[in-house]
Amino acid sequence: MPSEKLLGSGLMIISLAVIIVYAWLLFFTKYSLVVLKVTVFMLVLVLFSLIGWVGYTIVTTPVPKQD
């Protein structure tokens, strides 16, 4: 049980650190446009990869036999 709490605490701290660094890069540096472009590209990549995976699963799943 304590190891799960340690893992959860670590994940929360890492998430908060990433949020802070992301906000700093987005609002307080000259790289804000690049950060925004990379973020949108990653979101589109994940979304359409998921859609492609669902399509692949649908195509490769065998048709159930009717009794």
Beta strands, then each sheet from edge to edge (+ up, - down):
end
